[in-house]
Amino acid sequence: MTSRYAAVHQSPQGPGDQRPTAVDIIKNENLEGKLSGKVAFVTGCSAGIGVETARALLLTGATLYLTARDLTKAKAALGDIANSDKVHLLHLDLGSFASVRSCAADFLAQSKVLNILICNAGVMQPPEGRTADGFETQFGTNHLAHFLLFNLLQPALQAGATPEFASRVVLLSSVAHRLGEVPFENVNFEGNYDGLAAYASSKTANVWTANEIERRFAGVGIHAWSVHPGAVLTELMRHMSDETQGGFRADPYFASVFKNPAQGAATSVWAATSPALEGQGGKYLENCQIAGPWDPSSNPWGPGYGAHAYDEEKAAELWAKSLEWVTL
C-alpha cells in the first residue's frame, strides 16, 4: 500500500516545510468531529509531540485522557485545550510500575472502553540510572512501563473495538532501533552502560511489542503499530551534549529531515486514525507510510526498518520475559 503522503516526504526541506502536521492529517482524512464517542489515551503530554498529538486528536471529537509526570507543566504546554470538557489529565510516572497501575485504575474508574492508545512518552540517552523497580531508565520507561500499561488497559481496548473501528495501539519507536537488539541476558546494561545502545534496545522493544500485540490481539479487534516520528526538535534531545546536538543541526541531511513537533506527531496520528489502516497492524511506520527495509548502503539515519525488526521468536521471548519483569 502506497500512502497518499509518500510523495511529499521525498524531498524534505527542514522543519515547517510541506510535510504534513498532525492537524493536517485529521483534516486531510476528513476526520474532524468524526470520532465523537471514541476514547483516546496518550502518554507524555507535557511537551513536544504529545502536545501536538493531543491537539490534533481533539479535532476528531474524541474524549482524551492525557498523561504527564508533571501535570502543572502539562496544563501550561497544552494551553487552551486543557480546559476542554473532553480533555482529562492523569498523573503518570513511567519510572514506577506502581504509578502505571494507579493511572490505569484511575482511567478505568472513568471509562470502561478505550479506542486509541498512543504510548508516546519516552526518554533518550539519560545518564545511567534505574527506575523505581530497578530497571535501566530507558528500558523501564520506554518499554516496560508502556508494556504494563497496555496489558492493564487491554480489556478496555477489547471492549471498545467494533467491526467498523477496531481499537488501535501506537507505540513510538525510533530509527535508533536499528542500532541494537534487546540484550536479554543484561537488559540493564549492568557494568557496560552505553546510553545509545540502551536507547536502541528500548526502541527495538517497542517495535517487537507492537508486532506481538498484533499477533496476540488482532483476533479480538486490537491492532498495533510502531512509529518512528522522525528527527524532531523536542526536549527528548536534552541529555545529548551541546556538541552532539550541534553536529546534528549542522549536518545537511539532518537539516533537511528535521521536523517541528507538529510534523513529528503526524505519523502517530495517522497510525491512530487513518481509515486506510483500518483492520491492519504489526508494521513499522515512518513519514506517514508503512516503512520498507533500510538499505545499509544509504544514509546511516535514512528511512527503513532494521533487519531484526520482524523477528517473531525474539518478540515472543521479550513478551514472556516482560510479563515476568512487570509481575503480570
N, C-alpha and C positions, 0 to 999 in steps of 0.2 A: 504493500500500500504506500503510495507516494502522498505525502502530506501536502495540503494546499499552501503550507508555509515553507516548503523546501527551497523554492527559488529565491526568496527574499533573504535567506541566510547564506547564499552563495558568495556574496562579495561584501562582507561586513565592513563598516566604516567607523566603528567605535561606538561608545555609549550615546544613546539618543538618535541613532540612525534609523533606517526604515524597518528594522526588525521589530516585530510586534511587542507590545507591552501586555501585561496580564489583562488589563481593561480592554485592550484591542481584541483579545481572544474572545472575551464574553460578547462583545459587540459583533465581531465577525461571525461568530457561531449562532447569532440571533438568540442569545440566552438571557437577555435582560428580562427579569421578572418570571422566567420560565421554571425556576426551581423552588418556587414558593411551596412551603410544606416540607421541603427537604432539610436535612440537618447536616452541617459540616463541622469538623473538629480539626483545628490547625495548631500545631505546636510552634513555639518560637515567634511570638507576635509582638516583640518589644523593639524590633529593629529590622531593617533590610527587607529581604524577600518575604518574610512572614507578614509584615505590614501590608505590602503590595498584594499579596495573595488574598488577604482578608478584604482589602478594599475592592478587589475585582469580584470576589465571591458574593459580597453583599449586594452587588448589582443584580444577581440572579434571583434575589428574593428569598434565598435560603436563610435559615436560622444558624448563626455561627457561634461556636464555642471556641474561644481563643485562649491559648495558654501562654504564660510567661513566668519566669522566676521572680521578676520584679514587676508587680502589677502597676506601680506608680509610673515606672518607665514606659510600660506598655500603653497606659492611658495617654501619656504625652505623645508617644510615637504614632498611635492610631488616630489621635486628634478627634475630629467631629464624629467619626464612625463609632467611637467608643460609647457615644451617647445613644446610639440606635437601640430601639427596643428589641431588635433582632440579634444584638451582639451581647454575648455573655463572656465575661473574663473569668478564667480559672487559674488558680495558682498551681504551678508545676515546676519542680526542680528535678531535672532529668539526672542529676547526680545522686539521686536517692530512690531506691525502689519503694520505700515507704511513701514518699511523696507521689510517685506514679500511682500507687494503689489508692491513695487518698483522693487524687484528682479524678481517677476513673470512677470511684464511688460517688464523688460529687456530681460528675456528669450523669451517671446512671440514675441518680436520685431525681434528676430534672428531665431526662429523656430516655425512653426505652428503645428508641430507634436511632440509627446513625446511617447516613448515606455516603458520606465522603470523609475519609480520614487522611490528612496530609501531615506526615512526620517530617516537618521542615527544620526544626531546631537542630543545632549542631555546634561543635567546637572543632577548631583546626590548629594542630601543632602547638598546644599549650606546653608550658614546662611540664616535666614529668610529675604526675600526680595520681591520686586514686579517688574514686567515688566513695560515697558513704559505705558502700557494700564491698569495697576493696578491689574494684576493677580499675584498670588503666583508664584514665579520664575519657579518652576519645571512644574507646570500645564500649565502656559503660554507658556513656551519654548518647553517642550517636547510634549505637546498635542495641545494646541490651535493654535500656530503658524504653525505647520505642517498641522493641520486641514484646516486652511485658505489657506495654500499653495496648498494642494490637490484640494480644490474647485476652486481656480483660474486657476490651470493647467488642470482641468478635461476635458475641451473641446479639449485640445491638446492631452491628453491621448486617448480620444474617436476617434479623427481624426487619431491617429497613429495605432489603432487596426486593425488587418487584420485577416481573417479566419485562417491563418497559425501561426500567432504570436499575441495573444491577449496582450493588454497592462497590465503591472504589477506594482502594488504599494506595497512596502515593508516598514512596519513601525517597527522600532526597539523598542521592549518592553523589558521585563526582568522577570526573575524568581520572582523578588520582587513584581510583580503584585499580587501574592498570598497573600501578607501581608495586602491588603486593597482595598476596592472599592472606587468609587468616591463619596465623601460626597456632594451631590447636594446642600444641604442647606448651605454649607460653604466650597466651593472649595478652598478658600484662607487660610483655617485653621486659620481664624481670632481669636486671643485670645487663641489658643491651638496649636501653631505650633509644629509639630514633623517632622523633616526632612525626616525620613524614611517613615512615613505614607503618607506624601505629595508626595514622590517619587513613592510609591506604587500606589497611586491614579492616577498619571500621566501615569504610565505604564499599569494600567488597562484600562485607557482611550485609549491608543494606541491599545490594543487588541480589545476593543469594536469598535473603529473606523475602523480598518481593516475589522472586521466582517460585519459592517454596509455598508462599501464601496462595499463589495462583494454582499450583498443583493440588494443594490440600483443600481449598475452599471454593474454587470456581464452580463446583457442582452444587453449592448452596447459594450461589449468586454473589460471591465476593471475588472481585478481580483486583490485581495489584500490579503496579508499575514502579520501576526505579527510574529516577530522573537525574540527569546532570543539568543543573540550571545554567551552566556556562561560567565563564570567568566574570564574576560580578564584584563591583566595588562596594563592599559592605564591611561591617565590623568583624566578619569572620577572619579577616586577614590581620587582626590586631596583634596576634602573637608573633607574626613574622617581623624580622628585623627591618629597619628602615632601608637598609642596603638591599635586602631581598625584594621588598616592595618596589623600591626604585628601579631595580633591574627589570621586574615585570612591566612596569609602566613605560620603561624606555625601549622595551623590545617591540619592534614593528609589528610582529604577529599579534602579540597581546594587545597592543594599542588598537588594532583593528577589531579583535574579537571581544574585548571587554564590553560588558553590558552595564546599564544602570539597573538599580534594584527592580524597577517596574518591568524592564525587559527580562531580568533574571527570573521573575515569578511567572513568566508566560508559559513555560513548558509544564510547570506544576499544575497550573490552572487548566491548560489544555488536557493534561492527563486526567484531571479530576472531573472534567465536564464535557469534553467534545463528543458529540453524537457519533463521530467517525470511529471512536474507540469502544463503543458500547459492546458489552459481552466479550471483550478481549482482555488480555493482560499477560504478565510474565515476560515482559520485554523491557529493555533499557532504552530510555528516550533522551533525546537532546535536540535543541533547536526546533522544538515543536514537531518532531517526527520520530519514528522508530529508527534507532541507530543501526548502522551496519557495523561490520568488524573494523577495528582500527588497522590501518596499513602501516606496519613498522617502518617502511621506507619514507613515510610522510613526516610532518612536523611531530615532535615528541608529544606535544599537547593538542594535536589535531583531533578531529572527531573520530568516534568509533569506540566499541567496547573491547575489553581485554580478552585474551584467549581463554581465561578461566571463568568468565562471567556466567556461562551457562553450564557449569559443572554440576550436574544433578546430585552426584554422590556426595560431594563436599557440602552442597547446600543442605542436604538431608542430615549430614553429620552436624553441621552448625545448628540446625533446628533442634536436634536431640540434645546437644550439649547446652544450648541456650535455655531450654526448659529446665535443665538441672541448675544452671547458674542463677536463674531468677526464681528458683524453687516453685515451679508450677507442676 
